[in-house]
Each structure stands twice: as C-alpha cells, then as structure tokens.
C-alpha cells in the first residue's frame, strides 16, 4: 500500500480521538485525526520560578526569551529532541494537547509522538511518561524519519529504497526506508540551533560582539547559505561590544555567514554520505535512481539542496511543507486500521509491508 494524497483525503472524514504530535526542539506541530494540522507553536514555556506558575506557552513565551526578570524563566524544555526538564515539558505538552482538542468533548486522546531514531530507552520512557502525565490515554512512538518519509509520500511499505533527510532545530535524521522499516538510519544531534550558535561564536571571536539567538537566526534566514550564491547579500547583527560594553552593530556578508556555519553543515553532509556508504548495494542503487528528499526547517537553508547534489551526486527534492511534513506523516499513520501504532517495543518495524 502507498501512503499519499488519497489517504490524506480520507483522513478528513471525522475526529476519532487521536492526535499525532511532532514535539520538536524548535516547534511543536499537532495533527488531529480527521482535521489535519491544527497547531503549530514554538516549543517554549515561561514559568515563574517562585510560584511554579505557567505564564505563557508557545509564541507568547518565545517572545519572552532573554527578556524576563530573574524570577521568570522562558525556556525550551527539549534539547536535541529529548527532555531536559520533565515537569516543564509535561506542562507545555498538556497546554498544546488541550489547545489542539479545543472545545471537543474528548478527555484523554490517543497520541502518536514523533521521536529521534537515536533516542535511548530511558529518553523514550521519559517522553512517553510526560505525554501520559499531560493527559494522553495511550502513547505510541514513531521515529521522525519514518514519519517524514510517510509525510513526503515516499513508498515506505514497498520493497524499494527511499531516502529522507529531516533537519530540525535540534536533530538531523537521515534514513533509507524499505518494506516498512528504517533499513539504514543515523540520528545526528545537530540542527538549526547549532547553525545559530555557530553564528554567535563567529561574531564573538571574529568581531568581539555578543549577540543573541534571535539575531543570529534572523541573519541565517535572511542571507545564510550552504553553497555559494550568484549575488552575496549583506545583513546586520546588533549586540554588545565585548571590549568596552557599548552597543554596536556590524554587517556580515553571506559568505561570512556560510563560513560561520560550515562545520555544522559539513556534519550534516557527512551523515548523509555515511548513511549511503552503509546501505546495501540494492538499496543504494534505488536511492541513486530516486534521489533523496529534504524535510524539516533546515531544508529551507539556501543552497543546501545544491550542496547535497554536489557531494552525493543524487537528485535532491525539498517537500512543499517541510515544517509540517513529519506531523502529517505521523497523522497519516493513524488512518489505517490494520497499521498498528508504532511503539518502543518495535523500534525498527514501524509499518507492515504491502498486502
């Protein structure tokens, strides 16, 4: 069977009490069975440390990062796709589940949660427990790479190799699927935030300027690239001069930003090449013929597709909705009655072969 647009259309038939949640380091995306994507919010929560009161979640909390008094903590409770603060993650997830359900008369939904393939058993247990504590009646886990492949309409259940590269905020998932399983996979704890941090380090060491994450991310999105472009643009960074404490601004070229991010991008490229090198010959031949698919926010980095084409010799395609592709794939996995929910007991075989 092929997972594709026809299946997605059938998904709009009616709410069945099931959610698919892509709980990412950067953003959380929720898919409701029968409706599609209903929530897309930053994975950020603001808490009063003195009273433990939750002050804001999502976009409102993201705007508070770096701008709160000492008693208020605006934080991302996940790092590299795994929980760093269990209680705060539980509260954030509870808020997102309630917001996704809205006015529907549903108390405890079934939840399918997307996780990095490199997660340890302890990390899987922690995120499953947090989901149950947040109000889920049952929790199943699906690896992000498999969800991404389903969402990208790749023939995951067929005896053919399909390659997907999912670059998120905190992790990069590289995998080749075949017969409903991840035949070869690599999970790299590097993503968009490491690119931002590389720009921050570059400004600090090269220009003695201390800048924040928002400014670095904005510059990356505006002029960042993974491959030389025809016309290099310039962008501005503002921060504090480390020499005298004064406020200062600098201008960087696209080439300088590319240089700053080079080590991080190189690691992603090496993960793709390493996955190809470990693939059995037949699957490698399939991928050579079919190419690879890019998903995730990192797929939007200018020139990344061209860099991967140059390094691997493969055709590279970016999906239409890279930021929501994983959640859509996890949601589509809910729609077939004969497809058992993925779980941590069956980490590799996530979907059955075609009947």
C-alpha positions in Angstrom: 0.0 0.0 0.0 1.1 3.5 -0.7 0.7 6.4 1.7 -0.2 9.5 -0.2 -2.8 12.2 -1.1 -5.7 9.7 -1.3 -5.1 8.5 2.2 -4.8 12.1 3.4 -8.2 12.9 1.9 -9.7 10.0 3.8 -8.2 11.5 6.9 -10.6 14.4 6.8 -13.6 12.1 7.5 -14.1 12.6 11.2 -12.5 13.1 14.5 -11.6 9.8 16.1 -9.9 10.8 19.3 -6.3 10.5 18.0 -3.5 13.0 17.8 -0.1 12.9 16.2 2.4 15.2 17.9 5.8 16.3 16.5 7.4 17.6 19.7 10.4 19.2 18.3 13.2 21.2 19.9 12.1 24.3 18.0 8.4 23.8 17.3 5.5 21.6 18.2 3.1 20.5 15.5 -0.1 18.7 16.2 -2.2 16.7 13.7 -5.8 15.8 14.7 -7.3 12.8 13.0 -10.0 13.9 10.7 -8.8 17.5 10.5 -5.1 17.7 9.7 -2.7 20.2 11.2 -4.4 22.2 14.0 -1.5 23.6 15.9 2.0 25.0 15.1 3.7 26.7 18.1 7.3 27.2 19.3 8.3 24.6 21.9 8.8 27.3 24.6 7.3 27.8 28.0 7.6 30.7 30.5 7.4 29.8 34.2 7.5 31.8 37.4 10.3 30.1 39.4 9.0 31.4 42.7 5.4 30.1 42.3 5.8 27.5 39.5 3.0 29.2 37.7 3.0 28.8 33.9 2.8 32.3 32.5 2.9 31.6 28.7 3.4 28.8 26.2 4.3 28.8 22.6 4.7 32.0 20.6 4.0 34.3 23.5 6.6 32.5 25.6 9.1 32.6 22.7 8.9 36.4 22.7 10.0 36.4 26.4 13.3 34.5 25.8 16.1 36.7 27.0 13.7 39.5 28.1 12.4 38.3 31.5 13.3 39.2 35.1 15.3 36.8 37.2 12.1 35.2 38.7 10.7 34.3 35.3 12.2 31.6 33.2 11.4 31.4 29.5 12.9 28.2 28.2 12.9 25.4 25.6 12.5 22.2 27.7 13.8 20.0 25.0 17.4 19.8 23.7 18.3 17.8 20.6 14.8 16.4 20.7 15.0 15.0 24.2 13.6 16.2 27.5 15.9 18.3 29.7 13.2 19.4 32.2 10.5 16.7 32.7 7.9 18.8 34.7 8.1 21.8 32.4 7.8 19.6 29.3 4.7 17.9 30.8 3.1 21.3 31.4 3.9 22.5 27.9 2.6 19.3 26.3 -0.6 19.5 28.4 -1.2 23.0 27.1 -0.7 22.0 23.5 -2.9 18.9 23.7 -5.7 20.9 25.3 -5.4 23.7 22.8 -5.4 21.1 19.9 -8.5 19.4 21.3 -10.3 22.7 21.9 -14.0 22.5 22.6 -14.3 18.9 21.5 -15.8 16.5 24.1 -12.7 14.4 24.5 -10.9 13.8 27.7 -7.9 11.6 27.1 -6.9 11.2 23.4 -4.6 8.5 21.9 -1.3 10.2 21.0 1.3 9.2 18.5 4.5 11.0 19.2 7.5 11.6 16.9 10.9 10.9 18.3 14.5 10.9 17.0 15.7 7.4 16.0 18.8 7.8 18.1 16.8 8.2 21.4 17.9 5.9 24.2 15.4 3.7 26.0 15.5 6.0 29.1 14.8 9.0 26.9 11.9 7.3 25.2 10.4 6.3 28.6 10.7 9.9 29.8 8.9 11.4 26.8 6.2 8.7 26.9 5.6 9.3 30.7 5.5 13.1 30.1 2.8 12.6 27.4 0.7 10.4 29.7 1.1 12.9 32.5 -0.1 15.6 30.1 -3.4 13.8 29.5 -2.8 11.1 26.8 -4.8 7.9 27.3 -2.2 5.9 25.4 1.1 6.9 23.8 2.8 5.3 20.8 6.2 6.4 19.4 7.1 6.7 15.7 10.6 7.6 14.6 10.8 11.0 12.9 12.5 9.7 9.8 9.7 7.2 9.2 7.0 9.9 9.8 8.9 12.2 7.4 9.0 9.6 4.7 5.3 8.9 5.0 4.5 12.6 5.0 6.7 13.1 1.9 4.6 10.4 0.1 7.5 8.0 -0.3 6.7 4.3 -0.9 7.8 3.2 2.6 5.9 -0.1 2.5 7.3 -1.2 -0.8 10.5 -3.2 -1.4 12.4 -0.2 -2.7 14.9 2.1 -1.0 13.8 5.7 -0.3 16.0 8.2 1.3 14.8 11.1 3.6 16.8 13.8 5.4 15.0 15.6 8.2 16.8 18.6 9.5 15.1 20.0 12.6 16.1 22.6 15.2 18.0 20.1 17.4 18.5 16.9 15.4 19.1 15.7 11.9 17.6 12.4 10.9 19.0 10.6 7.9 17.4 7.3 6.8 16.7 4.9 4.0 13.3 3.1 4.2 12.3 -0.2 2.7 9.4 -2.7 3.5 8.0 -0.6 6.3 11.3 -0.2 8.2 14.3 2.0 8.6 16.8 -0.1 6.7 19.7 2.3 7.4 19.5 5.3 9.7 21.6 7.9 11.5 20.4 10.4 14.1 22.7 13.4 14.5 22.2 15.8 17.4 22.9 18.8 15.2 20.3 21.1 13.6 19.2 24.6 13.0 20.1 25.8 16.5 23.7 24.7 16.1 23.9 26.9 13.0 22.6 29.8 15.1 25.1 29.2 17.8 27.9 29.0 15.2 27.0 32.5 14.0 27.0 33.7 17.7 30.5 32.2 18.1 31.7 33.8 14.9 30.5 37.2 15.9 32.1 36.8 19.4 35.5 35.6 18.3 35.9 37.4 15.0 34.2 40.7 15.9 34.2 40.8 19.7 30.4 41.2 19.6 28.0 39.4 21.9 24.7 38.7 20.0 21.5 36.8 20.9 20.0 33.8 19.3 17.1 35.7 17.7 19.5 38.0 15.8 21.7 35.0 14.7 18.6 33.1 13.5 17.3 36.1 11.6 20.6 36.6 9.8 20.8 32.9 8.9 17.3 33.0 7.4 18.0 36.3 5.6 21.4 35.6 4.0 22.6 32.2 5.2 23.5 29.5 2.7 25.2 26.2 2.3 26.5 26.8 -1.2 27.9 29.9 -2.9 25.1 32.1 -4.5 25.3 34.3 -7.5 24.9 37.6 -5.6 26.1 37.6 -2.0 23.9 39.8 0.2 24.8 41.5 3.5 23.0 41.5 6.8 23.2 43.3 10.1 24.0 41.9 13.6 23.5 44.1 16.8 24.9 43.3 20.2 27.2 44.4 23.0 30.9 45.1 22.3 32.9 42.8 24.5 35.8 45.3 24.6 34.0 48.2 26.2 30.5 47.2 26.9 28.9 49.6 24.4 26.2 48.7 22.0 27.4 48.1 18.5 26.3 46.8 15.1 28.2 45.0 12.4 27.5 43.9 8.8 28.3 40.4 7.6 28.2 39.1 4.1 26.5 35.9 3.0 30.0 34.3 2.5 30.9 35.1 6.1 27.7 33.6 7.5 28.3 30.5 5.3 31.9 30.3 6.7 30.5 30.5 10.3 28.1 27.6 9.7 30.4 25.5 7.7 31.3 23.0 10.4 27.7 22.3 11.2 26.7 21.9 7.6 29.7 19.7 7.0 28.5 17.3 9.8 25.0 17.0 8.1 26.6 16.3 4.7 28.9 13.7 6.3 25.9 12.0 7.9 24.2 11.7 4.5 27.3 10.3 2.9 27.9 7.9 5.8 24.3 6.6 5.5 24.7 6.0 1.8 28.0 4.2 2.4 26.4 1.8 4.9 23.4 1.0 2.7 23.2 -2.4 1.0 24.0 -2.3 -2.7 20.4 -2.8 -3.9 19.1 0.0 -1.7 21.9 2.3 -2.7 21.0 1.7 -6.3 17.4 2.5 -5.6 18.4 5.8 -3.9 20.8 6.6 -6.8 17.8 6.3 -9.2 15.2 8.0 -7.0 17.3 10.7 -5.2 16.7 12.0 -1.7 14.0 14.1 -0.1 14.7 17.0 2.3 12.2 17.9 5.1 12.4 20.0 8.3 13.1 23.6 8.9 16.8 23.2 8.0 15.7 22.1 4.5 14.9 25.8 3.9 18.6 26.8 4.2 19.5 28.4 0.8 21.8 26.2 -1.3 21.6 23.1 0.9 20.0 21.1 -1.9 22.7 22.1 -4.3 25.4 21.3 -1.7 24.0 17.8 -1.3 23.7 17.3 -5.0 27.4 18.2 -5.4 28.6 16.0 -2.5 26.5 12.9 -3.3 25.6 13.0 -7.0 21.9 12.5 -6.1 18.9 14.3 -7.2 17.6 16.3 -4.2 14.0 17.4 -3.7 12.5 19.6 -0.9 8.9 18.8 0.1 6.3 21.5 -0.2 5.7 21.8 3.5 9.0 20.9 5.2 8.0 22.3 8.7 4.8 20.1 9.0 5.8 17.0 6.9 6.8 14.9 10.0 3.5 15.6 11.8 1.5 14.9 8.7 3.3 11.6 8.2 2.6 10.6 11.8 -1.0 11.6 11.4 -1.4 9.6 8.3 -0.1 6.5 10.2 -3.2 6.8 12.3 -5.6 6.4 9.5 -5.3 2.7 8.6 -7.0 0.3 10.9 -4.6 -2.5 10.0 -1.5 -0.4 10.8 -0.5 -1.0 14.4 0.6 2.1 16.4 4.4 2.3 16.4 5.9 1.6 19.8 9.2 1.5 21.6 8.9 -2.3 21.6 9.1 -2.3 17.8 11.6 0.3 17.1 12.5 -0.6 13.6 9.4 -2.1 12.0 7.0 0.7 12.1 4.6 -0.1 9.3 3.7 -3.5 7.8 4.6 -4.4 4.2 2.0 -4.2 1.4 -0.7 -6.8 1.5 
